Amino acid sequence: MSDSAASAPRPAGRAAILIIDMQHDFVDDDAPIACPGAREIVPAIRHLSAAARAAGLPVIYTRESHRRQRVDFGLELEYGETLHCVEGTRGVEIIDELAPDPDDYVLIKRRYSGFFATDLDLLLRGLGVDTLVLTGVATDVCVRATAQDGLQLDYRVILAEDCVAGTTRARHDAALEHIGYVLGRVMPVAEVTALLGLDHPR
């Protein structure tokens, strides 16, 4: 097989849009884990998810949530993260600009990966999905962890690079490089919509 054939884009199968943790505790300017640029990616995520819904593709949200007793944080808070996404607080809520539609799916997760201790894999298989388009925050934490688990479960992973933001610009860039190297394909949202045959976001 030639190098060009090996690197040629492979058509996506049935895809789902995954919107990861677009919650106040990551998106707001004064958030405990504020992700630079998180507000700027909202329009692109809105357009991509709207195009997916119009085409009949599922839109799935993850929402990180922790009990107020802190019993399900694991070791997260031992490695420099501050308290975040506690049940009953405003910070745990998905921002209004990206509020899920009634037919969207919302999954609660306790750890970084959208797959870990959730029914995401079961949901995707029930929906007949084999391709995940990842958006949201944080590129270097929950997005990267979800991409890795998705690949290990044999999902094709596509990262819409203008629909993600990281905990710092440097870590965001490093995560994009890592994901593109071994976990999935990184491309602009315009290329994602073209690959999936969706209307181009306007």
Sine and cosine of phi, psi and omega as CSV:
sin_phi,cos_phi,sin_psi,cos_psi,sin_omega,cos_omega
0.00,0.00,0.69,-0.72,0.00,-1.00
-0.96,0.29,0.34,-0.94,0.04,-1.00
-0.87,0.49,-0.63,0.78,-0.02,-1.00
-0.91,0.41,-0.61,0.80,0.03,-1.00
-0.93,0.37,-0.62,0.79,-0.03,-1.00
-0.92,0.40,-0.53,0.85,-0.07,-1.00
-0.99,-0.13,0.00,1.00,-0.03,-1.00
-0.90,0.43,0.61,-0.80,0.02,-1.00
-0.84,0.54,0.68,-0.73,0.04,-1.00
-0.99,-0.16,0.79,-0.61,-0.03,-1.00
-0.84,0.54,0.65,-0.76,0.03,-1.00
-0.96,0.27,0.50,-0.86,0.16,-0.99
-1.00,0.08,-0.65,-0.76,0.06,-1.00
-0.97,0.24,0.83,-0.56,-0.10,-0.99
-0.95,-0.31,0.36,-0.93,0.17,-0.99
-0.74,-0.67,0.56,-0.83,0.09,-1.00
-1.00,-0.06,0.80,-0.60,0.01,-1.00
-0.93,-0.38,0.89,-0.46,0.01,-1.00
-0.97,-0.23,0.94,-0.33,-0.19,-0.98
-0.99,-0.15,0.90,-0.43,0.27,-0.96
0.82,0.57,0.65,0.76,0.06,-1.00
-0.99,0.15,0.95,0.33,-0.11,-0.99
-0.90,-0.43,0.35,-0.94,-0.07,-1.00
-0.84,0.54,-0.57,0.82,-0.06,-1.00
-0.95,0.30,-0.08,1.00,0.10,-0.99
-0.87,-0.49,-0.41,0.91,-0.16,-0.99
-0.99,-0.15,-0.60,0.80,-0.05,-1.00
-0.90,0.44,0.50,-0.86,-0.02,-1.00
-0.87,0.49,-0.56,0.83,-0.02,-1.00
-0.98,-0.19,0.35,0.94,-0.02,-1.00
-0.91,0.42,0.47,-0.88,0.05,-1.00
-0.89,0.46,-0.50,0.87,0.10,-1.00
-0.78,-0.63,0.93,0.37,-0.05,-1.00
-0.94,0.34,0.73,-0.68,0.00,-1.00
-0.97,-0.25,0.93,-0.36,-0.02,-1.00
-0.83,0.55,0.76,-0.65,0.01,-1.00
1.00,0.02,-0.02,1.00,-0.06,-1.00
-0.89,0.45,-0.60,0.80,0.04,-1.00
-0.93,0.37,-0.57,0.82,-0.07,-1.00
-0.93,0.36,-0.41,0.91,-0.03,-1.00
-1.00,0.07,-0.14,0.99,-0.07,-1.00
-0.85,0.52,-0.74,0.67,-0.02,-1.00
-0.86,0.52,-0.66,0.75,0.00,-1.00
-0.91,0.42,-0.64,0.77,0.04,-1.00
-0.91,0.42,-0.67,0.75,0.02,-1.00
-0.86,0.51,-0.73,0.68,-0.03,-1.00
-0.91,0.41,-0.67,0.74,0.00,-1.00
-0.90,0.43,-0.71,0.71,-0.02,-1.00
-0.92,0.39,-0.59,0.80,0.04,-1.00
-0.91,0.42,-0.66,0.75,0.03,-1.00
-0.90,0.43,-0.62,0.78,0.02,-1.00
-0.91,0.42,-0.71,0.70,0.01,-1.00
-0.86,0.50,-0.68,0.73,-0.01,-1.00
-0.88,0.47,-0.49,0.87,0.00,-1.00
-1.00,-0.01,0.02,1.00,0.02,-1.00
0.99,0.13,0.26,0.96,0.05,-1.00
-1.00,0.02,0.59,-0.81,-0.02,-1.00
-0.95,0.31,0.58,-0.82,0.10,-0.99
-0.89,-0.45,0.83,-0.56,-0.11,-0.99
-0.83,-0.55,0.74,-0.67,0.05,-1.00
-0.96,-0.29,0.60,-0.80,0.28,-0.96
-0.95,-0.32,0.55,-0.83,0.01,-1.00
-0.71,-0.70,0.94,-0.33,0.04,-1.00
-0.93,0.36,0.71,-0.70,-0.06,-1.00
-0.49,-0.87,0.71,-0.70,0.00,-1.00
-0.78,-0.62,0.61,-0.79,0.04,-1.00
-0.92,0.40,0.54,-0.84,-0.07,-1.00
-0.89,0.45,-0.36,0.93,0.03,-1.00
-0.98,0.22,-0.11,0.99,0.06,-1.00
0.92,0.40,0.41,0.91,-0.08,-1.00
-0.99,0.14,-0.19,0.98,-0.07,-1.00
-0.89,-0.46,0.29,0.96,0.09,-1.00
-0.98,0.21,-0.33,0.94,-0.11,-0.99
0.88,0.47,-0.74,-0.67,-0.02,-1.00
-0.99,-0.13,0.11,0.99,-0.09,-1.00
-0.78,0.63,-0.73,0.68,-0.12,-0.99
-0.97,0.24,-0.10,0.99,0.03,-1.00
-1.00,0.07,-0.11,0.99,-0.10,-0.99
-0.87,-0.50,0.57,0.82,0.16,-0.99
0.99,-0.14,-0.17,0.99,0.03,-1.00
-0.98,0.19,0.56,-0.83,0.06,-1.00
-1.00,-0.06,0.23,-0.97,0.00,-1.00
-0.86,0.52,0.73,-0.68,-0.08,-1.00
-0.39,-0.92,0.37,-0.93,0.12,-0.99
0.79,0.61,0.78,0.63,0.02,-1.00
-1.00,-0.02,0.72,-0.69,0.01,-1.00
-0.79,0.61,0.66,-0.75,0.04,-1.00
1.00,0.04,-0.06,1.00,0.03,-1.00
-0.97,-0.24,0.32,-0.95,0.05,-1.00
-0.91,0.42,-0.55,0.84,-0.08,-1.00
-0.87,0.50,-0.44,0.90,-0.04,-1.00
-0.98,0.18,-0.26,0.97,-0.11,-0.99
-0.99,0.17,0.57,-0.82,0.13,-0.99
-0.92,0.39,0.66,-0.75,-0.05,-1.00
-0.89,0.47,0.53,-0.85,-0.08,-1.00
-0.86,0.52,-0.59,0.81,-0.06,-1.00
-0.90,0.44,-0.33,0.94,0.00,-1.00
-0.85,-0.52,0.49,0.87,-0.01,-1.00
-0.84,0.55,0.74,-0.67,-0.01,-1.00
-0.88,0.47,0.56,-0.83,0.15,-0.99
-0.97,0.24,0.33,-0.95,-0.02,-1.00
-0.83,0.55,-0.52,0.85,-0.03,-1.00
-1.00,-0.04,0.03,1.00,0.08,-1.00
-0.97,0.22,0.21,-0.98,0.01,-1.00
-0.92,-0.39,0.66,-0.75,0.02,-1.00
-0.80,-0.59,0.83,-0.56,0.00,-1.00
-0.91,-0.40,0.71,-0.70,0.12,-0.99
-1.00,0.05,0.71,-0.71,0.09,-1.00
-0.76,-0.65,0.51,-0.86,-0.03,-1.00
-0.97,-0.23,-0.29,0.96,-0.05,-1.00
-0.80,-0.59,-0.13,-0.99,-0.12,-0.99
-0.91,0.42,-0.79,0.62,-0.11,-0.99
-0.95,0.30,0.66,-0.75,0.09,-1.00
-0.93,0.38,-0.25,0.97,0.00,-1.00
-1.00,-0.04,-0.45,0.89,-0.16,-0.99
-0.94,0.33,0.88,-0.47,0.07,-1.00
0.86,0.51,0.49,0.87,0.14,-0.99
-0.84,-0.55,0.05,-1.00,0.06,-1.00
-0.97,-0.23,0.45,0.89,-0.01,-1.00
-0.86,0.51,-0.72,0.70,-0.01,-1.00
-0.87,0.49,-0.69,0.72,0.03,-1.00
-0.88,0.47,-0.68,0.73,0.01,-1.00
-0.89,0.45,-0.73,0.69,-0.03,-1.00
-0.88,0.47,-0.67,0.74,0.00,-1.00
-0.92,0.38,-0.60,0.80,0.07,-1.00
-0.90,0.43,-0.52,0.85,0.02,-1.00
-1.00,0.08,-0.09,1.00,-0.02,-1.00
0.95,0.31,0.48,0.88,-0.06,-1.00
-1.00,0.01,0.70,-0.72,0.12,-0.99
-0.81,-0.59,-0.01,1.00,-0.03,-1.00
-0.74,-0.67,0.79,-0.62,0.00,-1.00
-0.94,-0.34,0.78,-0.63,0.14,-0.99
-0.97,-0.25,0.91,-0.41,-0.10,-1.00
-1.00,-0.09,0.71,-0.71,0.11,-0.99
-0.67,-0.74,0.23,-0.97,0.13,-0.99
0.94,-0.35,-0.47,-0.88,-0.09,-1.00
-0.70,-0.71,0.37,-0.93,-0.20,0.98
-0.99,-0.12,0.66,-0.75,-0.06,-1.00
-0.77,0.64,-0.67,0.74,-0.12,-0.99
-1.00,0.03,-0.06,1.00,-0.05,-1.00
-0.82,-0.57,-1.00,0.02,-0.12,-0.99
-0.95,0.32,-0.58,0.82,0.03,-1.00
-0.92,0.39,-0.73,0.68,-0.01,-1.00
-0.90,0.44,-0.68,0.74,0.00,-1.00
-0.89,0.45,-0.63,0.77,0.02,-1.00
-0.93,0.37,-0.63,0.77,0.05,-1.00
-0.87,0.49,-0.69,0.73,-0.02,-1.00
-0.90,0.43,-0.72,0.69,0.01,-1.00
-0.92,0.40,-0.60,0.80,0.04,-1.00
-0.87,0.49,-0.71,0.70,0.03,-1.00
-0.88,0.48,-0.69,0.72,-0.03,-1.00
-0.90,0.43,-0.40,0.92,0.04,-1.00
-1.00,-0.09,0.21,0.98,0.09,-1.00
0.94,0.33,0.50,0.87,0.21,-0.98
-1.00,-0.04,0.64,-0.77,0.17,-0.99
-0.96,0.27,0.75,-0.66,-0.08,-1.00
-0.93,-0.38,0.79,-0.61,0.10,-0.99
-0.85,-0.53,0.76,-0.65,0.03,-1.00
-0.95,-0.32,0.87,-0.49,0.08,-1.00
-0.99,0.16,0.98,-0.20,-0.23,-0.97
-0.91,0.41,-0.43,0.91,0.05,-1.00
-1.00,-0.07,0.27,0.96,0.06,-1.00
-0.86,-0.51,0.28,0.96,0.01,-1.00
-0.73,-0.69,0.43,-0.90,0.06,-1.00
-0.60,-0.80,0.54,-0.84,-0.04,-1.00
-0.94,-0.35,0.01,-1.00,-0.04,-1.00
-0.95,0.31,-0.45,0.89,0.22,-0.97
-0.60,-0.80,0.29,-0.96,0.02,-1.00
-0.89,0.46,-0.65,0.76,-0.03,-1.00
-0.91,0.42,-0.70,0.71,0.00,-1.00
-0.93,0.36,-0.56,0.83,0.09,-1.00
-0.86,0.51,-0.76,0.66,-0.02,-1.00
-0.89,0.45,-0.65,0.76,0.01,-1.00
-0.91,0.42,-0.63,0.78,0.01,-1.00
-0.92,0.39,-0.64,0.77,0.06,-1.00
-0.86,0.51,-0.68,0.73,0.00,-1.00
-0.90,0.44,-0.69,0.72,-0.03,-1.00
-0.91,0.41,-0.73,0.69,-0.01,-1.00
-0.88,0.47,-0.69,0.72,-0.01,-1.00
-0.92,0.39,-0.43,0.90,-0.01,-1.00
-0.96,0.28,-0.71,0.70,-0.22,-0.98
-0.67,-0.74,-0.18,0.98,-0.13,-0.99
-0.94,-0.34,-0.40,0.92,-0.05,-1.00
-0.02,-1.00,-0.28,-0.96,0.00,-1.00
-0.93,-0.36,0.74,-0.67,-0.01,-1.00
-0.95,-0.31,0.81,-0.58,-0.05,-1.00
-0.43,-0.90,0.38,-0.92,0.07,-1.00
-0.90,0.43,0.38,-0.92,-0.05,-1.00
-0.88,0.47,-0.51,0.86,0.04,-1.00
-0.88,0.47,-0.61,0.79,0.04,-1.00
-0.95,0.30,-0.56,0.83,0.05,-1.00
-0.88,0.47,-0.75,0.66,-0.02,-1.00
-0.90,0.44,-0.59,0.80,0.04,-1.00
-0.91,0.41,-0.69,0.73,-0.01,-1.00
-0.89,0.46,-0.62,0.78,-0.04,-1.00
-1.00,0.03,-0.04,1.00,-0.01,-1.00
0.95,0.33,0.50,0.86,0.00,-1.00
-1.00,-0.09,0.34,-0.94,0.13,-0.99
-0.89,0.47,0.66,-0.75,0.02,-1.00
-0.91,0.42,0.73,-0.68,0.04,-1.00
-0.85,0.52,0.65,-0.76,0.03,-1.00
-0.92,-0.39,0.00,0.00,0.00,0.00
